[in-house]
Amino acid sequence: MRKKGVVVKFMSNMAIVQDFETGEKFLCKLRGKFKEQKIRPIVGDIVEYRQIISNEGVIENIYNRKNELPRPKIANVDQVIVVTTLKSPETPLKILDRYLVLVENEKLPAIIVLNKTDLLTEKKITSFLDTYSGIYPVIVTSAKTKLGIDKLKELLKGKISTMAGMSGVGKSSLLNAINPGLSLRVNGISEKLDRGRHTTTVIELLHFDFGGWIADTPGFANLDISHIELKKLKHLFPEFDNFSCLFPDCNHIDEPGCGVKKAVEENKIKNSRYQSYVSIYKELLEGK
C-alpha cells in the first residue's frame, strides 16, 4: 500500500520520508528506475512510498515540484524567512537586500524577521520598519524575551518554509523558542569577529509540533547573483514598480526623467534600497 510523505533529509541514495498522516519517519531506498533515469529526490519533495519493514521503505513516485530553490536545494517552498539583526552581529542592509533579490528572482514570498530587538533602541527598530515594512511583512522578534514568537508561529503553520540569515543572527534560537522540542544546538557569537559559528551543516526539514516544516539552512555572506538577468533586476525591487519613468526601458541609473530616482530624492524609496540596487546593477554589468 502506497503512502504519501515529504522528504525531510537526503543522504546519498537514501531519503528520510515523513508520513503526512502519522508524522512517522521512514528510511527509504529509491526504486531502480530513478537511478537509471538519474533522478534524485531533494528535501521538500512530495513522494509516494511503500513501507517494507519497521521504519524502512521504498520511494515509488516523486510528484512534480511547484518550485525549486537552487541554494539551498529545496523543493515546494511556500515562503522564505529571512532573519537579520542590527546588532550582535550587525547585518549590513546591502546583504539583506541581496538575499531579497535572490528570493524575488525565485518568485517566492519573503518574510523579514528582525531578531535580537532586545538589544536595540526603539529608534533603530522604527528606522528599519520604515525602510522595509511597506515592501515585505516584517516580524520584530527576540528569542530571549519571546517577543513576536506567536506571530511567527502563525506564519509558519502548515507551510514548508526555508529560513536563512547570516551566521549568529539567532535562527536556531528562534526555532527553539517557536518549538522547544526541536532542541537545536546554539553557538555563541565571537566577540573578536562579531560573527557566529555555523551551527547548521546539512539541509534538513524540521517538523513543527503545530504543523508545518522549515529548513534551517547555513548562514549566508557571499551570495552569488551572477545568474540574474540585468534587465530583470529593476523588477526585483518591488517598490520601484510604483513609479513611472519617462522611458519604459529606464534602468534607474543615469537616464533623464527617472521616476525612481525622483522617488529616492523625495524619500518615497529609501536611499539604502536604491544604493543596493545600484551596487548590484554595476556588479552584473561588469560581469557581462
Backbone as JSON, one array per atom type, in Angstrom:
{
  "sequence": "MRKKGVVVKFMSNMAIVQDFETGEKFLCKLRGKFKEQKIRPIVGDIVEYRQIISNEGVIENIYNRKNELPRPKIANVDQVIVVTTLKSPETPLKILDRYLVLVENEKLPAIIVLNKTDLLTEKKITSFLDTYSGIYPVIVTSAKTKLGIDKLKELLKGKISTMAGMSGVGKSSLLNAINPGLSLRVNGISEKLDRGRHTTTVIELLHFDFGGWIADTPGFANLDISHIELKKLKHLFPEFDNFSCLFPDCNHIDEPGCGVKKAVEENKIKNSRYQSYVSIYKELLEGK",
  "N": [[0.84, -1.2, 0.0], [0.62, 2.13, -0.96], [1.86, 5.13, 0.52], [1.8, 8.63, 1.45], [4.21, 11.21, 1.7], [6.75, 13.59, 2.84], [10.02, 14.44, 1.8], [12.41, 14.81, 4.18], [15.07, 14.75, 4.58], [18.04, 14.0, 2.74], [20.39, 11.6, 1.88], [23.05, 10.51, 0.08], [21.98, 7.74, -1.55], [19.69, 7.36, -0.15], [16.65, 8.33, 1.47], [15.06, 10.22, 4.03], [11.79, 10.0, 4.83], [8.92, 11.69, 5.86], [5.81, 10.76, 7.03], [2.71, 12.09, 5.95], [0.27, 11.77, 7.31], [0.68, 10.35, 9.78], [3.07, 11.33, 10.81], [5.26, 9.8, 11.23], [8.66, 8.73, 10.6], [10.48, 7.37, 7.87], [13.14, 5.44, 6.61], [14.01, 5.47, 3.41], [14.65, 3.66, 0.41], [15.54, 4.16, -3.07], [13.62, 3.41, -5.95], [14.81, 1.33, -8.61], [14.35, 2.44, -11.12], [14.58, 5.2, -10.81], [17.29, 5.56, -10.36], [18.31, 4.68, -12.8], [17.28, 6.63, -14.49], [18.58, 8.73, -13.5], [17.41, 10.32, -11.52], [17.01, 12.11, -8.6], [15.62, 12.5, -5.42], [14.97, 15.58, -3.63], [15.27, 17.57, -0.64], [12.11, 18.42, 0.62], [10.62, 17.38, -1.44], [7.54, 15.94, -2.44], [6.42, 12.74, -2.01], [5.43, 9.36, -2.98], [5.48, 6.49, -1.05], [6.35, 3.14, -0.05], [5.95, 1.1, 2.72], [8.28, -1.24, 3.93], [9.61, -2.95, 5.97], [9.33, -2.46, 9.48], [10.7, 0.67, 10.15], [11.51, 1.13, 7.57], [11.47, 1.75, 4.03], [10.43, 2.15, 0.56], [10.78, 4.45, -2.08], [8.3, 5.13, -4.37], [7.22, 6.96, -6.15], [7.74, 10.3, -7.29], [6.34, 13.38, -6.87], [5.52, 16.09, -9.15], [7.39, 19.09, -8.86], [6.44, 22.21, -7.44], [8.07, 24.35, -7.23], [11.61, 25.1, -7.02], [14.33, 25.71, -5.04], [17.58, 26.71, -5.74], [19.79, 27.28, -4.08], [19.59, 27.19, -0.8], [19.21, 23.75, -1.91], [16.06, 23.02, -2.21], [12.72, 21.82, -2.47], [9.33, 22.77, -3.36], [8.77, 25.04, -1.77], [7.0, 27.27, 0.32], [7.45, 29.78, 1.4], [10.03, 32.18, 2.23], [11.88, 32.76, 5.06], [13.65, 35.38, 6.12], [16.1, 36.03, 8.31], [17.41, 38.63, 10.22], [19.74, 40.87, 11.87], [20.51, 43.86, 13.71], [22.41, 44.25, 15.47], [25.02, 42.52, 17.07], [25.26, 39.9, 15.51], [25.95, 42.83, 13.43], [24.08, 43.07, 10.66], [24.75, 44.03, 7.44], [22.64, 46.18, 5.53], [22.78, 45.95, 2.79], [23.46, 43.31, 2.39], [21.18, 41.99, 3.29], [19.37, 43.03, 1.38], [20.43, 41.93, -0.92], [19.94, 39.21, -0.58], [17.16, 39.28, -0.58], [16.69, 40.01, -3.2], [17.47, 37.66, -4.52], [15.49, 35.94, -3.58], [13.2, 37.15, -4.63], [13.78, 36.74, -7.31], [13.34, 34.06, -7.53], [10.67, 34.03, -7.41], [9.32, 33.77, -4.95], [7.51, 34.26, -1.88], [8.74, 36.54, 0.55], [9.53, 36.88, 3.98], [10.56, 39.1, 6.39], [12.46, 38.81, 9.31], [13.26, 40.61, 12.04], [15.52, 40.15, 14.36], [16.71, 39.8, 17.81], [15.9, 42.16, 19.03], [15.82, 43.05, 21.59], [18.21, 44.14, 22.08], [18.22, 46.53, 20.87], [17.48, 50.06, 20.28], [14.35, 51.84, 20.34], [14.3, 53.67, 18.3], [16.09, 52.64, 16.39], [14.73, 50.3, 15.63], [12.35, 51.36, 14.61], [13.34, 52.82, 12.42], [14.26, 50.76, 10.79], [11.85, 49.4, 10.25], [10.57, 51.4, 8.89], [11.97, 51.39, 6.54], [11.5, 48.84, 5.39], [8.9, 47.72, 5.93], [6.81, 48.51, 4.27], [7.22, 47.09, 2.03], [7.78, 44.36, 2.45], [6.41, 41.77, 4.61], [7.22, 42.3, 7.97], [8.5, 40.9, 10.86], [9.03, 41.63, 14.17], [11.25, 40.4, 16.46], [12.4, 38.65, 19.43], [14.29, 36.17, 20.58], [15.09, 35.87, 23.14], [13.32, 37.35, 24.86], [10.96, 36.41, 23.94], [9.41, 37.95, 22.3], [7.23, 38.48, 19.59], [7.13, 35.8, 18.86], [4.78, 34.19, 18.83], [3.41, 35.36, 16.71], [5.09, 34.75, 14.6], [4.89, 31.97, 14.62], [2.28, 31.6, 13.67], [2.59, 32.36, 11.01], [4.18, 30.35, 10.07], [2.79, 28.01, 10.32], [1.55, 25.02, 8.97], [2.92, 25.23, 6.55], [5.64, 24.83, 4.12], [8.64, 26.09, 4.78], [11.64, 28.0, 4.33], [14.49, 28.96, 6.15], [16.77, 31.58, 6.46], [19.83, 33.43, 6.87], [22.52, 35.5, 8.04], [25.31, 34.01, 9.78], [24.91, 33.66, 13.26], [22.71, 35.31, 13.69], [20.66, 34.26, 15.08], [18.97, 32.16, 14.27], [18.64, 29.4, 15.0], [18.09, 29.72, 17.73], [15.68, 31.1, 17.59], [14.04, 29.15, 16.41], [14.08, 27.22, 18.41], [12.69, 28.64, 20.34], [10.22, 28.9, 19.14], [9.44, 26.24, 18.84], [10.13, 24.34, 21.28], [10.75, 21.59, 21.45], [12.44, 20.97, 19.35], [15.07, 21.36, 20.05], [17.54, 22.52, 19.07], [21.04, 22.91, 18.43], [22.89, 25.61, 19.71], [25.21, 28.14, 19.06], [27.51, 30.51, 20.45], [28.35, 34.03, 19.95], [31.31, 35.17, 18.43], [33.19, 37.54, 19.93], [35.43, 38.77, 18.97], [35.31, 38.46, 16.2], [32.72, 39.17, 15.73], [30.9, 37.52, 14.58], [28.82, 34.71, 14.09], [29.32, 31.17, 14.7], [28.83, 28.64, 12.32], [26.04, 26.65, 12.91], [24.55, 24.9, 11.57], [24.85, 22.4, 9.21], [23.88, 20.52, 7.42], [21.23, 20.35, 5.11], [17.99, 20.12, 6.22], [14.58, 19.3, 6.66], [12.69, 20.46, 9.26], [10.16, 19.42, 11.46], [7.35, 21.05, 12.79], [5.6, 20.92, 15.91], [3.11, 22.07, 15.85], [2.38, 21.9, 13.26], [3.58, 22.01, 9.9], [6.72, 22.69, 8.19], [10.22, 23.47, 8.33], [13.25, 24.53, 6.82], [16.25, 24.71, 8.24], [18.8, 26.5, 7.33], [22.3, 26.88, 6.34], [24.1, 29.92, 7.26], [24.42, 33.02, 5.35], [26.79, 34.88, 3.44], [28.44, 35.61, 1.22], [26.73, 36.05, -1.5], [25.86, 34.7, -4.52], [24.92, 36.39, -7.36], [25.18, 36.3, -10.02], [23.74, 34.94, -11.98], [21.44, 36.31, -12.45], [19.39, 38.17, -14.66], [20.34, 41.21, -16.12], [18.5, 43.12, -17.14], [16.28, 42.38, -15.81], [16.62, 42.96, -13.17], [15.64, 45.44, -12.05], [12.99, 44.89, -11.62], [13.05, 43.29, -9.46], [13.12, 44.7, -7.22], [10.53, 45.46, -5.59], [9.22, 47.89, -4.85], [9.97, 49.73, -6.75], [8.31, 49.48, -8.91], [6.15, 51.07, -8.46], [6.46, 53.54, -9.48], [6.59, 55.73, -12.28], [8.56, 56.17, -15.24], [10.14, 58.4, -17.64], [11.11, 57.05, -19.86], [10.23, 53.81, -20.99], [12.09, 51.72, -20.87], [13.82, 52.43, -18.87], [16.61, 52.22, -16.73], [17.01, 53.24, -14.27], [19.37, 54.45, -13.52], [21.2, 56.5, -14.83], [19.47, 57.8, -16.5], [17.42, 60.4, -17.98], [14.46, 61.93, -16.54], [13.7, 59.96, -14.69], [11.54, 58.23, -12.69], [11.99, 56.69, -10.45], [14.44, 57.57, -9.36], [13.65, 60.12, -8.67], [11.76, 59.51, -6.75], [13.44, 58.52, -4.8], [14.81, 60.83, -4.07], [12.71, 62.18, -2.92], [12.28, 60.67, -0.72], [10.49, 58.6, -0.92], [11.23, 56.21, -1.8], [13.57, 54.34, -0.09], [16.9, 55.45, 0.4], [18.95, 53.61, 1.03], [18.01, 51.23, -0.04], [17.94, 51.89, -2.75], [20.67, 52.34, -3.21], [21.64, 49.78, -2.82], [20.51, 48.56, -5.03], [21.83, 49.92, -7.15], [24.46, 49.12, -6.67], [24.31, 46.31, -7.08], [23.47, 46.32, -9.73], [25.68, 47.46, -11.07], [27.57, 45.52, -10.53], [26.52, 43.31, -11.91], [26.59, 44.35, -14.48], [29.33, 44.64, -14.94], [30.02, 42.0, -15.0], [29.08, 41.03, -17.37]],
  "CA": [[0.0, 0.0, 0.0], [1.41, 3.36, -1.06], [1.54, 6.21, 1.43], [2.31, 9.91, 0.98], [5.01, 11.92, 2.68], [7.67, 14.61, 2.35], [11.44, 14.15, 2.05], [12.94, 15.78, 5.13], [16.53, 14.68, 4.53], [18.51, 13.09, 1.69], [21.81, 11.24, 2.01], [23.5, 9.56, -0.95], [20.85, 7.16, -2.27], [18.63, 7.09, 0.82], [15.92, 9.52, 1.89], [14.17, 10.11, 5.19], [10.48, 10.49, 4.44], [7.99, 11.83, 6.98], [4.45, 10.5, 6.59], [1.82, 13.23, 6.14], [-0.81, 11.48, 8.25], [1.12, 9.89, 11.11], [4.26, 12.03, 11.28], [6.36, 8.84, 11.38], [9.75, 8.87, 9.63], [10.92, 6.11, 7.27], [14.36, 5.47, 5.81], [13.54, 4.9, 2.15], [15.51, 3.46, -0.76], [14.95, 4.59, -4.33], [13.38, 2.39, -6.97], [15.86, 1.26, -9.62], [14.05, 3.31, -12.28], [15.07, 6.53, -10.52], [18.74, 5.53, -10.55], [18.54, 4.58, -14.25], [16.95, 7.93, -15.09], [19.39, 9.71, -12.77], [16.5, 11.2, -10.78], [17.24, 12.04, -7.17], [14.74, 13.41, -4.68], [15.63, 16.59, -2.8], [14.49, 17.94, 0.53], [10.87, 19.12, 0.26], [9.86, 16.63, -2.45], [6.38, 15.16, -2.02], [6.62, 11.41, -2.62], [4.66, 8.18, -2.57], [6.42, 5.46, -0.62], [5.75, 1.9, 0.45], [6.66, 0.56, 3.89], [8.74, -2.63, 3.74], [9.62, -3.5, 7.34], [9.61, -1.5, 10.55], [10.73, 2.05, 9.68], [12.18, 1.18, 6.27], [10.53, 1.76, 2.91], [10.96, 2.41, -0.78], [10.07, 5.53, -2.78], [7.69, 4.63, -5.6], [6.88, 8.04, -7.06], [8.06, 11.66, -6.85], [5.41, 14.31, -7.5], [6.11, 17.27, -9.79], [7.68, 20.19, -7.94], [5.85, 23.52, -7.8], [9.24, 25.22, -7.36], [12.85, 24.51, -6.51], [15.36, 26.67, -4.7], [18.9, 26.13, -6.02], [20.7, 27.47, -2.95], [19.84, 25.76, -0.69], [18.39, 22.95, -2.82], [14.83, 22.61, -1.53], [11.56, 21.86, -3.36], [7.98, 23.04, -2.86], [8.84, 26.04, -0.69], [5.89, 28.22, 0.35], [7.92, 31.12, 1.77], [11.4, 32.26, 2.74], [12.01, 33.6, 6.25], [15.0, 35.95, 6.16], [16.37, 36.54, 9.66], [18.5, 39.6, 10.23], [19.96, 41.59, 13.12], [21.21, 45.13, 13.58], [23.46, 44.25, 16.5], [25.5, 41.22, 17.58], [26.1, 40.77, 14.68], [25.28, 43.84, 12.61], [23.95, 42.61, 9.27], [24.62, 45.17, 6.52], [21.38, 46.17, 4.78], [23.05, 45.53, 1.42], [23.43, 41.84, 2.4], [19.75, 41.65, 3.36], [18.78, 43.35, 0.07], [20.95, 40.97, -1.89], [19.19, 37.96, -0.44], [15.78, 39.54, -1.01], [16.72, 39.97, -4.67], [17.5, 36.25, -4.9], [14.17, 35.38, -3.28], [12.3, 37.71, -5.66], [14.12, 36.1, -8.59], [12.73, 32.72, -7.5], [9.21, 34.24, -7.33], [8.84, 33.26, -3.67], [7.23, 35.29, -0.88], [9.76, 36.71, 1.59], [9.14, 37.49, 5.25], [11.76, 39.54, 7.11], [12.41, 38.74, 10.77], [14.29, 41.41, 12.7], [15.71, 39.46, 15.63], [17.55, 40.39, 18.86], [15.47, 43.54, 19.21], [16.05, 43.43, 22.98], [19.49, 44.85, 22.1], [18.08, 47.74, 20.04], [16.64, 51.17, 20.72], [13.11, 51.98, 19.56], [14.64, 54.46, 17.11], [16.7, 51.71, 15.42], [13.67, 49.41, 15.15], [11.44, 52.18, 13.8], [14.03, 53.15, 11.18], [14.26, 49.53, 9.98], [10.47, 49.18, 9.81], [10.28, 52.46, 7.93], [12.61, 51.02, 5.28], [11.06, 47.57, 4.8], [7.55, 47.22, 6.2], [5.91, 48.79, 3.16], [7.6, 46.23, 0.9], [7.67, 42.97, 2.89], [5.98, 41.59, 6.0], [8.35, 42.31, 8.89], [8.18, 40.47, 12.21], [10.04, 42.05, 15.14], [11.34, 39.29, 17.41], [13.52, 38.44, 20.36], [14.24, 34.81, 21.12], [15.35, 35.99, 24.57], [12.12, 37.82, 25.57], [9.83, 35.75, 23.28], [8.66, 38.93, 21.52], [6.93, 38.14, 18.19], [7.21, 34.35, 18.62], [3.44, 33.7, 18.47], [3.1, 35.88, 15.37], [5.91, 33.97, 13.67], [4.31, 30.63, 14.57], [1.1, 31.65, 12.8], [3.05, 32.45, 9.62], [4.85, 29.1, 9.71], [1.86, 26.88, 10.49], [1.02, 24.33, 7.8], [3.66, 25.56, 5.33], [7.05, 24.47, 4.01], [9.39, 27.35, 4.75], [13.09, 27.9, 4.5], [14.99, 30.05, 6.98], [18.14, 31.93, 6.1], [20.35, 34.63, 7.5], [23.94, 35.39, 8.36], [25.64, 33.27, 11.0], [24.84, 34.4, 14.51], [21.52, 36.16, 13.83], [19.75, 33.63, 16.03], [17.98, 31.29, 13.62], [18.39, 28.23, 15.82], [17.46, 30.17, 18.97], [14.29, 31.41, 17.25], [13.33, 27.89, 16.2], [13.9, 26.62, 19.72], [11.65, 29.4, 21.04], [8.96, 28.58, 18.47], [9.11, 24.84, 19.09], [11.2, 23.88, 22.17], [11.08, 20.18, 21.22], [13.45, 20.82, 18.31], [16.35, 21.29, 20.78], [18.65, 22.77, 18.15], [22.29, 23.37, 19.05], [23.1, 27.04, 19.53], [26.57, 28.59, 19.37], [27.6, 31.92, 20.8], [28.97, 34.95, 19.0], [32.7, 35.5, 18.69], [33.3, 38.99, 20.09], [36.53, 39.24, 18.14], [34.89, 38.51, 14.79], [31.33, 39.61, 15.68], [30.19, 36.62, 13.66], [28.5, 33.43, 14.73], [29.85, 29.97, 14.06], [27.75, 27.88, 11.71], [25.55, 25.53, 13.71], [23.79, 24.04, 10.68], [25.73, 21.99, 8.12], [23.13, 19.7, 6.47], [19.87, 20.83, 4.9], [17.01, 19.17, 6.72], [13.29, 19.86, 7.02], [12.31, 20.2, 10.65], [8.7, 19.44, 11.58], [6.82, 21.72, 13.97], [4.52, 20.23, 16.61], [1.85, 22.72, 15.5], [2.16, 21.69, 11.83], [4.47, 22.76, 9.02], [8.14, 22.3, 8.18], [11.15, 24.54, 8.0], [14.63, 24.13, 6.56], [17.23, 25.57, 8.92], [19.91, 26.43, 6.38], [23.5, 27.62, 6.74], [24.08, 31.37, 7.09], [24.96, 33.49, 4.07], [27.62, 36.08, 3.46], [28.74, 35.93, -0.17], [25.62, 35.5, -2.28], [26.11, 34.8, -5.96], [23.78, 36.9, -8.12], [25.65, 36.38, -11.41], [22.77, 34.32, -12.9], [20.28, 37.2, -12.61], [19.44, 38.98, -15.88], [20.49, 42.63, -15.82], [17.26, 43.86, -17.45], [15.23, 41.92, -14.88], [16.96, 43.38, -11.81], [14.8, 46.53, -11.53], [11.71, 44.33, -11.2], [13.27, 42.51, -8.24], [12.92, 45.67, -6.15], [9.09, 45.65, -5.8], [8.76, 49.27, -4.67], [10.28, 50.51, -7.95], [7.2, 49.38, -9.86], [5.11, 52.05, -8.12], [6.81, 54.85, -10.04], [6.73, 55.75, -13.74], [9.7, 56.9, -15.8], [9.94, 58.98, -18.97], [11.37, 55.98, -20.84], [9.79, 52.5, -20.48], [13.24, 50.84, -20.62], [14.7, 53.12, -17.92], [17.31, 51.35, -15.78], [17.06, 53.97, -13.0], [20.78, 54.73, -13.17], [21.54, 57.88, -15.21], [18.54, 58.27, -17.53], [16.6, 61.57, -17.59], [13.04, 61.68, -16.3], [13.56, 58.7, -13.95], [10.62, 58.34, -11.57], [12.56, 56.01, -9.28], [15.43, 58.47, -8.74], [12.87, 61.21, -8.08], [11.16, 58.95, -5.54], [14.52, 58.43, -3.81], [15.03, 62.21, -3.62], [11.56, 62.57, -2.08], [12.23, 59.68, 0.37], [9.39, 57.63, -1.13], [12.03, 54.98, -1.84], [14.69, 54.56, 0.81], [18.19, 55.56, -0.27], [19.74, 52.39, 1.23], [17.5, 50.26, -1.01], [18.38, 52.32, -4.08], [22.12, 52.12, -3.3], [21.81, 48.33, -3.0], [20.18, 48.3, -6.43], [22.91, 50.44, -7.99], [25.63, 48.26, -6.43], [24.1, 45.03, -7.76], [23.4, 46.63, -11.16], [27.05, 47.64, -11.57], [28.24, 44.21, -10.45], [26.03, 42.48, -13.03], [27.06, 44.99, -15.72], [30.75, 44.3, -15.09], [30.14, 40.56, -15.22], [28.53, 40.64, -18.68]],
  "C": [[0.88, 1.26, 0.0], [0.91, 4.42, -0.07], [2.22, 7.49, 0.92], [3.09, 10.61, 2.08], [5.91, 12.96, 2.03], [9.09, 14.2, 2.72], [11.98, 15.22, 2.98], [14.47, 15.78, 5.16], [16.92, 13.7, 3.43], [20.01, 12.88, 1.86], [22.14, 10.19, 0.98], [22.31, 9.02, -1.72], [19.69, 6.78, -1.34], [17.95, 8.4, 1.22], [15.13, 9.23, 3.16], [12.86, 10.79, 4.82], [9.58, 10.55, 5.67], [6.56, 11.71, 6.46], [3.54, 11.69, 6.92], [0.79, 12.98, 7.24], [-0.32, 11.19, 9.66], [2.29, 10.67, 11.68], [5.45, 11.11, 11.48], [7.4, 9.05, 10.29], [10.22, 7.49, 9.17], [12.18, 6.35, 6.46], [14.05, 4.73, 4.51], [14.64, 4.8, 1.1], [14.78, 3.99, -1.99], [14.72, 3.39, -5.23], [14.48, 2.46, -8.01], [15.63, 2.2, -10.79], [14.57, 4.73, -12.07], [16.58, 6.62, -10.76], [19.09, 5.49, -12.03], [18.31, 5.91, -14.94], [17.73, 9.08, -14.45], [18.52, 10.78, -12.09], [16.76, 11.01, -9.29], [16.26, 12.98, -6.47], [15.57, 14.44, -3.93], [14.71, 16.9, -1.63], [13.27, 18.77, 0.09], [10.04, 18.4, -0.79], [8.69, 15.9, -1.8], [6.46, 13.82, -2.75], [5.55, 10.42, -2.17], [5.68, 7.12, -2.2], [5.64, 4.24, -0.13], [6.6, 1.38, 1.59], [7.03, -0.9, 3.62], [8.72, -3.34, 5.09], [9.94, -2.38, 8.31], [9.58, -0.07, 10.01], [11.51, 2.2, 8.37], [11.14, 1.1, 5.15], [11.24, 2.0, 1.59], [10.12, 3.49, -1.44], [9.6, 5.02, -4.14], [7.47, 5.73, -6.63], [7.26, 9.39, -6.45], [7.13, 12.61, -7.6], [6.16, 15.48, -8.15], [6.28, 18.38, -8.76], [6.99, 21.47, -8.39], [6.94, 24.58, -7.91], [10.45, 24.5, -6.79], [13.87, 25.61, -6.26], [16.73, 26.05, -4.96], [19.86, 26.22, -4.85], [19.91, 28.0, -1.77], [18.86, 24.99, -1.55], [17.19, 22.36, -2.08], [13.67, 22.76, -2.51], [10.3, 22.26, -2.6], [7.94, 24.02, -1.67], [7.67, 27.01, -0.82], [6.35, 29.65, 0.63], [9.35, 31.04, 2.29], [11.41, 33.24, 3.91], [13.45, 34.09, 6.32], [15.2, 36.61, 7.52], [17.57, 37.47, 9.61], [18.61, 40.25, 11.6], [20.69, 42.89, 12.82], [22.33, 45.26, 14.6], [23.75, 42.82, 16.92], [24.96, 40.01, 16.81], [25.26, 41.84, 13.96], [25.27, 43.34, 11.17], [23.82, 43.82, 8.36], [23.33, 45.06, 5.71], [21.6, 45.7, 3.34], [23.08, 44.0, 1.31], [21.98, 41.36, 2.44], [19.09, 41.9, 2.01], [19.21, 42.36, -1.0], [20.18, 39.65, -1.81], [17.75, 38.14, -0.88], [15.65, 39.53, -2.53], [16.69, 38.52, -5.15], [16.15, 35.58, -4.67], [13.15, 35.86, -4.31], [12.53, 37.02, -7.0], [13.52, 34.7, -8.69], [11.21, 32.79, -7.4], [8.6, 33.63, -6.07], [8.55, 34.41, -2.71], [8.34, 35.33, 0.17], [9.14, 37.36, 2.82], [10.43, 37.84, 5.98], [11.51, 39.42, 8.61], [13.58, 39.55, 11.32], [14.43, 40.87, 14.12], [16.65, 40.24, 16.57], [17.19, 41.86, 19.11], [15.57, 44.0, 20.66], [17.36, 44.21, 23.12], [19.4, 46.22, 21.43], [17.24, 48.82, 20.71], [15.39, 51.2, 19.85], [13.38, 52.73, 18.26], [15.21, 53.57, 16.01], [15.63, 50.82, 14.79], [12.74, 50.17, 14.21], [12.05, 52.5, 12.44], [14.03, 51.95, 10.23], [12.87, 49.27, 9.41], [10.08, 50.19, 8.74], [10.84, 52.12, 6.55], [11.93, 49.84, 4.61], [9.58, 47.2, 4.93], [6.53, 47.52, 5.1], [6.15, 47.88, 1.96], [7.38, 44.75, 1.24], [7.04, 42.91, 4.28], [7.23, 41.55, 6.88], [7.87, 41.92, 10.28], [9.34, 40.87, 13.12], [10.08, 41.01, 16.25], [12.51, 39.43, 18.37], [13.36, 37.05, 20.92], [14.4, 34.84, 22.64], [14.08, 36.36, 25.35], [10.83, 37.2, 25.04], [8.92, 36.74, 22.51], [8.46, 38.43, 20.09], [6.89, 36.66, 17.87], [5.86, 33.8, 18.16], [3.05, 34.14, 17.05], [3.85, 35.09, 14.3], [5.36, 32.56, 13.52], [3.12, 30.57, 13.63], [1.5, 31.67, 11.33], [3.67, 31.15, 9.14], [3.9, 27.9, 9.65], [1.37, 26.34, 9.15], [1.76, 24.58, 6.5], [5.06, 24.94, 5.33], [7.82, 25.78, 3.82], [10.88, 27.04, 4.78], [13.54, 29.14, 5.25], [16.44, 30.32, 6.64], [18.53, 33.21, 6.81], [21.82, 34.43, 7.81], [24.15, 34.59, 9.63], [25.52, 34.18, 12.21], [23.62, 35.26, 14.7], [20.45, 35.52, 14.71], [18.68, 32.75, 15.43], [17.62, 30.09, 14.49], [17.7, 28.6, 17.13], [15.99, 30.5, 18.74], [13.47, 30.14, 17.11], [13.11, 27.16, 17.51], [12.81, 27.31, 20.53], [10.27, 29.09, 20.46], [8.49, 27.18, 18.82], [10.23, 24.23, 19.94], [11.64, 22.43, 21.94], [12.14, 19.96, 20.16], [14.85, 20.68, 18.91], [17.56, 21.46, 19.86], [19.86, 23.29, 18.92], [22.49, 24.85, 18.72], [24.53, 27.39, 19.92], [26.55, 30.08, 19.67], [28.25, 32.74, 19.7], [30.42, 35.19, 19.4], [32.82, 37.02, 18.77], [34.37, 39.55, 19.17], [36.08, 39.43, 16.69], [33.51, 39.12, 14.62], [30.54, 38.8, 14.67], [29.95, 35.3, 14.38], [29.21, 32.3, 14.02], [28.67, 29.21, 13.48], [27.33, 26.72, 12.6], [24.81, 24.54, 12.83], [24.66, 23.67, 9.49], [24.99, 21.18, 7.05], [21.72, 20.26, 6.34], [18.89, 19.76, 5.33], [15.71, 19.9, 7.03], [12.96, 19.46, 8.44], [10.8, 20.35, 10.77], [8.29, 20.11, 12.89], [5.7, 20.89, 14.59], [3.16, 20.78, 16.2], [1.54, 22.62, 14.0], [3.04, 22.58, 10.97], [5.91, 22.3, 9.16], [8.99, 23.53, 7.89], [12.54, 23.95, 7.76], [15.53, 25.15, 7.24], [18.52, 25.48, 8.13], [21.11, 27.24, 6.83], [23.41, 29.11, 6.44], [24.7, 31.8, 5.77], [25.81, 34.73, 4.29], [27.91, 36.53, 2.04], [27.71, 35.27, -1.08], [25.83, 35.75, -3.76], [24.85, 35.26, -6.68], [24.09, 36.95, -9.62], [24.64, 35.81, -12.42], [21.56, 35.21, -13.16], [20.46, 38.07, -13.85], [19.46, 40.46, -15.5], [19.19, 43.4, -16.03], [16.12, 43.5, -16.5], [15.42, 42.5, -13.48], [16.0, 44.43, -11.26], [13.43, 46.03, -11.06], [11.82, 43.5, -9.94], [13.32, 43.41, -7.01], [11.47, 46.12, -6.27], [8.61, 47.09, -5.72], [9.02, 50.13, -5.9], [9.1, 50.55, -8.91], [6.09, 50.38, -9.59], [5.34, 53.41, -8.77], [7.09, 54.75, -11.55], [7.91, 56.62, -14.17], [9.36, 57.43, -17.18], [10.11, 57.92, -20.05], [11.0, 54.62, -20.24], [10.96, 51.56, -20.14], [14.26, 51.46, -19.66], [15.3, 52.13, -16.93], [17.51, 52.01, -14.42], [18.5, 54.25, -12.55], [21.12, 56.19, -13.53], [20.64, 58.42, -16.31], [17.76, 59.49, -17.05], [15.14, 61.15, -17.36], [12.77, 60.37, -15.55], [12.68, 58.91, -12.72], [11.15, 57.72, -10.3], [13.56, 56.93, -8.58], [14.74, 59.66, -8.07], [12.25, 60.75, -6.76], [12.18, 58.81, -4.43], [14.77, 59.82, -3.21], [13.93, 62.66, -2.67], [11.35, 61.62, -0.92], [11.02, 58.75, 0.28], [9.98, 56.23, -1.35], [13.26, 55.26, -0.99], [16.02, 54.51, 0.06], [19.03, 54.28, -0.14], [19.31, 51.3, 0.23], [17.99, 50.61, -2.42], [19.89, 52.07, -4.26], [22.44, 50.63, -3.45], [21.55, 47.96, -4.45], [21.33, 48.72, -7.35], [24.15, 49.54, -7.88], [25.5, 46.93, -7.17], [24.07, 45.23, -9.28], [24.81, 46.73, -11.74], [27.81, 46.32, -11.55], [27.81, 43.31, -11.6], [26.53, 43.02, -14.37], [28.53, 44.63, -15.98], [30.96, 42.83, -15.42], [29.65, 40.1, -16.57], [29.63, 40.31, -19.67]]
}
